[in-house]
Amino acid sequence: MILTNKDKMKETPSELVIHALLLVTAVLSVFITLGIIFSLLLNTLQFFREVSIWKFLTGREWTPLFANAQYGVLPLITGTLTVTLVAATIALPLGLSSAIFLSEYSPPLLRKILKPTLEVLAGVPSIVYGYFALNLITPVLQRWLPQTEIYNAASAGIAMGIMIMPLVSSLSEDALSSVPLGMKHGGYALGATKLEVVRSISIPYAFSGIVSSFVLAVSRAIGETMIVTVAAGARPNMTFNPLGSVQTLTAFIAQASQGDNAHGTTSYYALYAVGLLLFLITFSMNLFAHRLIQRKKEAAAS
Amino acid sequence: MRNPISYNKRREFSNKLAHLLFATAAFVSIFVLVILLSDLIARGSRFINWEFFINFPSRFASKSGILPAMLGSLWLVVLTALISIPLSISAAVYLEEYAMENRFTRFIKINISNLAGVPSIVYGILGLSFFVRTLGLGRSILSGALTMSLLIMPIMIVATQEAIRMIPASLREGSYALGASKWKTVKGIVLPSALPGILTGVILAISRALGESAPLLLVGAFSFVSTLPKGIMDSFIVMPIQIYTWMSKPSADFRDLTAAAIMVLMALLLTLNMTAIIIRNKFQQTYE
């Protein structure tokens, strides 16, 4: 902001009212965060009155609907990790490669086609990726690997990987395009090939930006709900087998909210405990990613 | 001593190989999009007819239609826009034009960018416990729209901030020099000049609301609705939830019906996206 003497500008009473109204809307965002934290925390506390935190975090069985209900969250965690690992295996290399292609290799005309395609892919609703996983990826997997179940972690993970790939690509490309031209030209002047410039100049310089794009994309994958609800099944399994049915943190929340889960029962409050865990995981990852970019910006500015 | 010629050949070869690999990766997106769209058209086309747009969902795939889902989505999106657009623009104007560089402002900015990364289902949990239960709004369009507004506001605020930041200081200074007050400058100069950028961000955020389903599983959107919504307190169903309901049915007919509904949703979203891109390319001025 160029105007540094903002506070010295005189505001008439009506202008002050407008100023205050604008301020209120900006502060609203803080209340949204507080609202999320409080609604999760209060109901989770209710849950921990009946189930011990220790059992929740270390239990290996998740059976909220059984007569003898068990609330060990580990099967949901392994389910989430399996799907996320598959997604990351797809999205991180593909996303970074296409970012490198777009920023370093691509002719301008091709870029004009590829960029909007990635934007469209990023705008496809997650329920459509669920359809893609269930009706297009699973049949292919079943043909290759007959032991694949109809609902499986792999097909959901692959679809999720395709969904988050544009995010990796666009954020990594932003990072790569921030590399000063002089540095790259220096490399070329020494006779380096494009690949050598990418490998020893661009990627090291843009490293924190690339890592932060990875972290943001993985956090998006962990929080994604519809693909896993549709395609990964609903069996909380303590397994890393990608061809079997699993349940993720998000898929449990979706399932618990739909069933005839009476308000006030333990299995109802379990929804909030799982939600809080999901929120804490994704929130810390996002915070980490933003810190990474911020540090880089400050280092570049100084 | 290694042979310099073969060494250089190897370097060139690996460069070409990498070029090919990177290009292949970049083309995966086009490949996926083509497969997805052609599958949808191949399966869904036979259900796309006039009846499909004016019928209610039914036990029989051939008699099913998406009228309640389309109207529900329209109600939800319009109400969400009415709630979120003024609030988001106003928050962005405060942050860019009024706020001073201090800890408090930085905190709000970090908070907004973190909110944009909160999983959508968590907003659903907030909506369920606050709007549906605490405020007693029930599983209504209003609950859904309020929840959806919270979800897309961070996206809209950030987009509006970026649009406002593009306006050069000289424009504002010109306005001040003519004796205009702060608010008059914002209203008369900053917002009109930033309008194309703001509009692009708003349209993209709205299309996000149109395609989003996870929070609505918790907050509203019944899987079966027998009447059309007439007001904001009515129950409703939206297109993504209708798609989800049909997708859960095992029959091949319903799978193809799902494809038809996705075709309609994707057509709407692509139109919105195109509009946003056209506005961005046509009307966005670049300032030196």
Chai-1 contact restraints between the chains, C-beta under 6 A:
chainA,res_idxA,chainB,res_idxB,connection_type,confidence,min_distance_angstrom,max_distance_angstrom,comment,restraint_id
A,I2,B,A169,contact,1.0,0.0,6.0,A-B,restraint_1
A,M9,B,K182,contact,1.0,0.0,6.0,A-B,restraint_2
A,E15,B,S181,contact,1.0,0.0,6.0,A-B,restraint_3
A,E15,B,W183,contact,1.0,0.0,6.0,A-B,restraint_4
A,I18,B,W183,contact,1.0,0.0,6.0,A-B,restraint_5
A,H19,B,Y98,contact,1.0,0.0,6.0,A-B,restraint_6
A,L22,B,S90,contact,1.0,0.0,6.0,A-B,restraint_7
A,L22,B,V93,contact,1.0,0.0,6.0,A-B,restraint_8
A,L22,B,Y94,contact,1.0,0.0,6.0,A-B,restraint_9
A,L22,B,Y98,contact,1.0,0.0,6.0,A-B,restraint_10
A,L23,B,Y94,contact,1.0,0.0,6.0,A-B,restraint_11
A,T25,B,L87,contact,1.0,0.0,6.0,A-B,restraint_12
A,T25,B,S90,contact,1.0,0.0,6.0,A-B,restraint_13
A,T25,B,A91,contact,1.0,0.0,6.0,A-B,restraint_14
A,A26,B,A91,contact,1.0,0.0,6.0,A-B,restraint_15
A,A26,B,Y94,contact,1.0,0.0,6.0,A-B,restraint_16
A,A26,B,L95,contact,1.0,0.0,6.0,A-B,restraint_17
A,A26,B,I108,contact,1.0,0.0,6.0,A-B,restraint_18
A,S29,B,N111,contact,1.0,0.0,6.0,A-B,restraint_19
A,S29,B,I112,contact,1.0,0.0,6.0,A-B,restraint_20
A,V30,B,N111,contact,1.0,0.0,6.0,A-B,restraint_21
A,I32,B,L150,contact,1.0,0.0,6.0,A-B,restraint_22
A,T33,B,N111,contact,1.0,0.0,6.0,A-B,restraint_23
A,G35,B,L126,contact,1.0,0.0,6.0,A-B,restraint_24
A,I36,B,L126,contact,1.0,0.0,6.0,A-B,restraint_25
A,S39,B,L126,contact,1.0,0.0,6.0,A-B,restraint_26
A,S39,B,S129,contact,1.0,0.0,6.0,A-B,restraint_27
A,S39,B,F130,contact,1.0,0.0,6.0,A-B,restraint_28
A,L94,B,A25,contact,1.0,0.0,6.0,A-B,restraint_29
A,L94,B,V28,contact,1.0,0.0,6.0,A-B,restraint_30
A,S97,B,F22,contact,1.0,0.0,6.0,A-B,restraint_31
A,S97,B,A25,contact,1.0,0.0,6.0,A-B,restraint_32
A,S98,B,A25,contact,1.0,0.0,6.0,A-B,restraint_33
A,S98,B,A26,contact,1.0,0.0,6.0,A-B,restraint_34
A,I100,B,F22,contact,1.0,0.0,6.0,A-B,restraint_35
A,F101,B,F22,contact,1.0,0.0,6.0,A-B,restraint_36
A,F101,B,A23,contact,1.0,0.0,6.0,A-B,restraint_37
A,F101,B,A26,contact,1.0,0.0,6.0,A-B,restraint_38
A,Y105,B,H19,contact,1.0,0.0,6.0,A-B,restraint_39
A,Y105,B,F22,contact,1.0,0.0,6.0,A-B,restraint_40
A,L114,B,A26,contact,1.0,0.0,6.0,A-B,restraint_41
A,T117,B,S29,contact,1.0,0.0,6.0,A-B,restraint_42
A,T117,B,I30,contact,1.0,0.0,6.0,A-B,restraint_43
A,L118,B,S29,contact,1.0,0.0,6.0,A-B,restraint_44
A,L121,B,S29,contact,1.0,0.0,6.0,A-B,restraint_45
A,L121,B,L33,contact,1.0,0.0,6.0,A-B,restraint_46
A,G123,B,N273,contact,1.0,0.0,6.0,A-B,restraint_47
A,P125,B,G211,contact,1.0,0.0,6.0,A-B,restraint_48
A,P125,B,P240,contact,1.0,0.0,6.0,A-B,restraint_49
A,I127,B,S213,contact,1.0,0.0,6.0,A-B,restraint_50
A,I127,B,P240,contact,1.0,0.0,6.0,A-B,restraint_51
A,I127,B,I243,contact,1.0,0.0,6.0,A-B,restraint_52
A,I127,B,Y244,contact,1.0,0.0,6.0,A-B,restraint_53
A,V128,B,I262,contact,1.0,0.0,6.0,A-B,restraint_54
A,F132,B,L36,contact,1.0,0.0,6.0,A-B,restraint_55
A,L136,B,D39,contact,1.0,0.0,6.0,A-B,restraint_56
A,I162,B,V32,contact,1.0,0.0,6.0,A-B,restraint_57
A,T193,B,R11,contact,1.0,0.0,6.0,A-B,restraint_58
A,T193,B,N15,contact,1.0,0.0,6.0,A-B,restraint_59
A,K194,B,N15,contact,1.0,0.0,6.0,A-B,restraint_60
A,L195,B,N15,contact,1.0,0.0,6.0,A-B,restraint_61
A,L195,B,A18,contact,1.0,0.0,6.0,A-B,restraint_62
A,G223,B,P119,contact,1.0,0.0,6.0,A-B,restraint_63
A,T225,B,I121,contact,1.0,0.0,6.0,A-B,restraint_64
A,T225,B,A214,contact,1.0,0.0,6.0,A-B,restraint_65
A,M226,B,S213,contact,1.0,0.0,6.0,A-B,restraint_66
A,M226,B,A214,contact,1.0,0.0,6.0,A-B,restraint_67
A,V230,B,M247,contact,1.0,0.0,6.0,A-B,restraint_68
A,T250,B,I121,contact,1.0,0.0,6.0,A-B,restraint_69
A,I253,B,I121,contact,1.0,0.0,6.0,A-B,restraint_70
A,A254,B,L217,contact,1.0,0.0,6.0,A-B,restraint_71
A,S257,B,L217,contact,1.0,0.0,6.0,A-B,restraint_72
A,S257,B,L218,contact,1.0,0.0,6.0,A-B,restraint_73
A,G275,B,V122,contact,1.0,0.0,6.0,A-B,restraint_74
A,G275,B,I125,contact,1.0,0.0,6.0,A-B,restraint_75
A,F279,B,V122,contact,1.0,0.0,6.0,A-B,restraint_76
A,T282,B,P119,contact,1.0,0.0,6.0,A-B,restraint_77
A,N286,B,N114,contact,1.0,0.0,6.0,A-B,restraint_78
A,N286,B,G117,contact,1.0,0.0,6.0,A-B,restraint_79
A,H290,B,S113,contact,1.0,0.0,6.0,A-B,restraint_80
